[in-house]
């Protein structure tokens, strides 16, 4: 694990995370047309189309969730609609990452699209919030595998100097969905109903599949690669029990929390690189950073539209604007990151992005105090820029430190911890809301707790970011330790 390879294109040499010329000057990033040239261009177009489709669905659902809550009730499960998707994702990602190494992308993507579509249909028909949570779990399984296939394809197919451009384009595919997704969600909820937010993507999903499959590489991978099933499933079950104990306050809460941790922690140690729990320098630190970054963002993001509608009295359309702003800002941050990634330390970029997320979280929390509403909108836009800078820098550091042919497997624990951060962030935020409801205090107190969790996670990330892999073989985890006990 963590091998780095030389690239002497145009007289340059791979040095850490930077590309330097013979004279010592940092070379320019490749032109955008390199991403769309020949067969590579068809693959790029397919990946971007699929990313845009998933983006629209996610943003529409984030917008209509306050309407779902008014229709189905059970606000204690509000955070679970996000956590369940995250739990499904991190159960699927480590399995899908290694399955791609063994089976190739085409067969794996066909199965994941079928699962994702089933989740959409079940969500559209959900008679209760609890049933919706189950549907979101299934949808998350399909989406997580799709995520692993997409990034695994980038790692396996594109040259190292082109990867930042591809990641930036994938982020840019959220711009148009960010513009049309929230208004579309508001219109659906106000007219034919929020359930159509889950039905609308299905025909487009079928069309995108027809376009994507021919562009995927036909390589079937390494038949000897091992696919580990039990630890990821135990991890999902244990994390679910832990979050359930925090969300549904009863006599069973403490036993569920203890049992969940007892199941999840040993499973987690088996599917992440040794040293992840201590954020050891290299790939383990990248996995820990992915967890903290997603947790910090989602802890607040999952409850922003709820705050704007239930606390500040805004309509769904007005609340959806914050999703539009943060999506565009994320893409702008990612575009800037792609231009400087070859010349800057990736750990420094993660630190800078984390600081912006912290500032944005504090500003967004001003909406709980009835400060001018421009403050949370502007603040969360700043947080979006920070995520655009930090989020692609973490997997890019791992790609640059991975041996050829092992990229998807190396990325799996990082993607796993990313989606675990989504599930835990939304789950802990939901637990704060559930505790506020059970205690009879105002909803704003529960949402404030969710924001505080996000801020603390970003603060902790500042200590982890300098430990990201630098492309040196010694900075990554020992491949012999994969799948063994985590010394952290």
ChimeraX attribute file (.defattr): number of C-alpha atoms within 10 A of each C-alpha:
attribute: neighborCount
match mode: 1-to-1
recipient: residues
	/A:1	23
	/A:2	28
	/A:3	17
	/A:4	22
	/A:5	18
	/A:6	9
	/A:7	15
	/A:8	13
	/A:9	10
	/A:10	9
	/A:11	10
	/A:12	18
	/A:13	17
	/A:14	20
	/A:15	15
	/A:16	18
	/A:17	22
	/A:18	21
	/A:19	23
	/A:20	20
	/A:21	17
	/A:22	13
	/A:23	8
	/A:24	10
	/A:25	11
	/A:26	15
	/A:27	15
	/A:28	14
	/A:29	17
	/A:30	14
	/A:31	10
	/A:32	12
	/A:33	9
	/A:34	13
	/A:35	22
	/A:36	15
	/A:37	12
	/A:38	10
	/A:39	12
	/A:40	16
	/A:41	15
	/A:42	18
	/A:43	23
	/A:44	22
	/A:45	18
	/A:46	20
	/A:47	26
	/A:48	22
	/A:49	20
	/A:50	21
	/A:51	22
	/A:52	21
	/A:53	18
	/A:54	18
	/A:55	20
	/A:56	26
	/A:57	21
	/A:58	17
	/A:59	25
	/A:60	27
	/A:61	24
	/A:62	23
	/A:63	32
	/A:64	29
	/A:65	22
	/A:66	25
	/A:67	20
	/A:68	21
	/A:69	17
	/A:70	10
	/A:71	13
	/A:72	14
	/A:73	15
	/A:74	14
	/A:75	17
	/A:76	21
	/A:77	23
	/A:78	28
	/A:79	27
	/A:80	31
	/A:81	26
	/A:82	26
	/A:83	33
	/A:84	27
	/A:85	26
	/A:86	31
	/A:87	32
	/A:88	29
	/A:89	32
	/A:90	31
	/A:91	27
	/A:92	27
	/A:93	31
	/A:94	31
	/A:95	25
	/A:96	33
	/A:97	33
	/A:98	27
	/A:99	26
	/A:100	27
	/A:101	26
	/A:102	19
	/A:103	19
	/A:104	23
	/A:105	26
	/A:106	19
	/A:107	14
	/A:108	17
	/A:109	24
	/A:110	13
	/A:111	13
	/A:112	23
	/A:113	20
	/A:114	14
	/A:115	18
	/A:116	24
	/A:117	22
	/A:118	16
	/A:119	24
	/A:120	25
	/A:121	17
	/A:122	20
	/A:123	26
	/A:124	17
	/A:125	15
	/A:126	16
	/A:127	12
	/A:128	15
	/A:129	22
	/A:130	17
	/A:131	15
	/A:132	23
	/A:133	23
	/A:134	20
	/A:135	24
	/A:136	26
	/A:137	26
	/A:138	24
	/A:139	28
	/A:140	30
	/A:141	26
	/A:142	27
	/A:143	26
	/A:144	30
	/A:145	29
	/A:146	28
	/A:147	21
	/A:148	29
	/A:149	28
	/A:150	22
	/A:151	24
	/A:152	26
	/A:153	21
	/A:154	23
	/A:155	25
	/A:156	17
	/A:157	15
	/A:158	15
	/A:159	12
	/A:160	18
	/A:161	19
	/A:162	17
	/A:163	21
	/A:164	26
	/A:165	23
	/A:166	22
	/A:167	22
	/A:168	23
	/A:169	22
	/A:170	24
	/A:171	25
	/A:172	25
	/A:173	23
	/A:174	25
	/A:175	23
	/A:176	15
	/A:177	26
	/A:178	28
	/A:179	19
	/A:180	14
	/A:181	27
	/A:182	29
	/A:183	24
	/A:184	21
	/A:185	28
	/A:186	24
	/A:187	17
	/A:188	18
	/A:189	23
	/A:190	14
	/A:191	9
	/A:192	10
	/A:193	15
	/A:194	24
	/A:195	20
	/A:196	20
	/A:197	27
	/A:198	20
	/A:199	17
	/A:200	15
	/A:201	16
	/A:202	17
	/A:203	10
	/A:204	12
	/A:205	18
	/A:206	13
	/A:207	12
	/A:208	19
	/A:209	16
	/A:210	11
	/A:211	17
	/A:212	20
	/A:213	18
	/A:214	13
	/A:215	18
	/A:216	23
	/A:217	17
	/A:218	13
	/A:219	13
	/A:220	14
	/A:221	17
	/A:222	15
	/A:223	11
	/A:224	9
	/A:225	14
	/A:226	12
	/A:227	15
	/A:228	16
	/A:229	14
	/A:230	13
	/A:231	21
	/A:232	24
	/A:233	20
	/A:234	19
	/A:235	27
	/A:236	26
	/A:237	19
	/A:238	26
	/A:239	28
	/A:240	25
	/A:241	22
	/A:242	26
	/A:243	25
	/A:244	22
	/A:245	22
	/A:246	22
	/A:247	25
	/A:248	18
	/A:249	15
	/A:250	9
	/A:251	9
	/A:252	12
	/A:253	17
	/A:254	14
	/A:255	13
	/A:256	21
	/A:257	19
	/A:258	15
	/A:259	15
	/A:260	23
	/A:261	20
	/A:262	15
	/A:263	19
	/A:264	23
	/A:265	16
	/A:266	16
	/A:267	23
	/A:268	25
	/A:269	22
	/A:270	20
	/A:271	25
	/A:272	28
	/A:273	34
	/A:274	25
	/A:275	22
	/A:276	26
	/A:277	18
	/A:278	14
	/A:279	23
	/A:280	24
	/A:281	21
	/A:282	28
	/A:283	37
	/A:284	28
	/A:285	29
	/A:286	35
	/A:287	30
	/A:288	27
	/A:289	34
	/A:290	30
	/A:291	25
	/A:292	28
	/A:293	31
	/A:294	25
	/A:295	31
	/A:296	31
	/A:297	30
	/A:298	25
	/A:299	31
	/A:300	28
	/A:301	25
	/A:302	27
	/A:303	24
	/A:304	26
	/A:305	27
	/A:306	26
	/A:307	23
	/A:308	23
	/A:309	18
	/A:310	14
	/A:311	17
	/A:312	18
	/A:313	12
	/A:314	16
	/A:315	14
	/A:316	24
	/A:317	20
	/A:318	17
	/A:319	25
	/A:320	28
	/A:321	19
	/A:322	24
	/A:323	28
	/A:324	24
	/A:325	21
	/A:326	26
	/A:327	29
	/A:328	24
	/A:329	25
	/A:330	26
	/A:331	25
	/A:332	21
	/A:333	26
	/A:334	30
	/A:335	21
	/A:336	14
	/A:337	26
	/A:338	23
	/A:339	16
	/A:340	17
	/A:341	24
	/A:342	22
	/A:343	17
	/A:344	15
	/A:345	18
	/A:346	29
	/A:347	24
	/A:348	17
	/A:349	22
	/A:350	29
	/A:351	22
	/A:352	17
	/A:353	27
	/A:354	31
	/A:355	21
	/A:356	23
	/A:357	29
	/A:358	26
	/A:359	17
	/A:360	26
	/A:361	27
	/A:362	19
	/A:363	22
	/A:364	28
	/A:365	24
	/A:366	18
	/A:367	22
	/A:368	18
	/A:369	12
	/A:370	11
	/A:371	14
	/A:372	10
	/A:373	17
	/A:374	12
	/A:375	18
	/A:376	23
	/A:377	24
	/A:378	17
	/A:379	24
	/A:380	31
	/A:381	27
	/A:382	27
	/A:383	29
	/A:384	28
	/A:385	28
	/A:386	30
	/A:387	30
	/A:388	29
	/A:389	31
	/A:390	31
	/A:391	25
	/A:392	24
	/A:393	28
	/A:394	29
	/A:395	27
	/A:396	22
	/A:397	25
	/A:398	27
	/A:399	29
	/A:400	26
	/A:401	28
	/A:402	27
	/A:403	16
	/A:404	15
	/A:405	14
	/A:406	19
	/A:407	25
	/A:408	28
	/A:409	24
	/A:410	29
	/A:411	28
	/A:412	26
	/A:413	27
	/A:414	28
	/A:415	27
	/A:416	30
	/A:417	28
	/A:418	27
	/A:419	27
	/A:420	27
	/A:421	29
	/A:422	30
	/A:423	33
	/A:424	29
	/A:425	33
	/A:426	34
	/A:427	33
	/A:428	25
	/A:429	33
	/A:430	33
	/A:431	28
	/A:432	25
	/A:433	29
	/A:434	25
	/A:435	21
	/A:436	19
	/A:437	16
	/A:438	13
	/A:439	9
	/A:440	9
	/A:441	12
	/A:442	12
	/A:443	19
	/A:444	20
	/A:445	16
	/A:446	21
	/A:447	27
	/A:448	22
	/A:449	21
	/A:450	28
	/A:451	28
	/A:452	19
	/A:453	22
	/A:454	29
	/A:455	25
	/A:456	14
	/A:457	23
	/A:458	26
	/A:459	19
	/A:460	15
	/A:461	24
	/A:462	21
	/A:463	12
	/A:464	23
	/A:465	27
	/A:466	21
	/A:467	21
	/A:468	30
	/A:469	33
	/A:470	26
	/A:471	25
	/A:472	18
	/A:473	19
	/A:474	16
	/A:475	21
	/A:476	26
	/A:477	24
	/A:478	15
	/A:479	12
	/A:480	10
	/A:481	16
	/A:482	18
	/A:483	17
	/A:484	13
	/A:485	17
	/A:486	22
	/A:487	13
	/A:488	13
